[in-house]
Amino acid sequence: MSLFSRIAVLSTLSVSLFIAAPASANLIVNGSFEDPDVASGAWQAFDASAVAGWDGSRIEIWDNFNSETAYQGDQFAELNSDPGTGTAFSIFQDIATDIGQAYDMSFAYQARRSITEEFAFSVTPDGGAAMSWLLSDHTTNGWSVFSDSFVATAINTRIMFTSVVPETGTVGNFLDDVKVTVAVPEPGTLALFSLGLLGLGMARRRG
């Protein structure tokens, strides 16, 4: 194959890499708490089994109640759900992951009543140690967004939220737009990869 042919092939591959890197699908089911539907201007607490995708404590879902608007969609959850049980509130999802694969994760959060509200977020591989974060920078006048990434070490990974302040009280910690997606290489990374392939082709040509 001529040098020009190699360049043409590598250029085509480079374009293909850019085209083949769309946003990944969200692995979290019902991450915006749109199911089940709650009447506009109201809230309702559900057993976790009644909320698609989620497990754990009861889940309180709001739809523009008290003029609080969702970060994404029409609804969001309050982690500290009514009624209380005297223990911390936890909701979670178990997702299928590929060992060695990087994943991006994000969610929106907001305080309901006080900037002292806190909750823990954890990512736990099946049979492994948890990665955890304490979210303590809440505001009551708008949503904040958390984002980070992890590399899977098991074929199943648990994504969990647990109330900290208040731990057992039923007022606090709004959540919305929970996402986990397969990490997509940045365009710059793809460009460097393409240049590397081009250099390899030219080196072989000189050889």
Summary of the structure (lengths in Angstrom):
residues: 207
radius of gyration: 22.1
end to end distance: 13.3
largest distance: 73.9
contacts: 619
relative contact order: 0.22
helix: 21%
strand: 34%
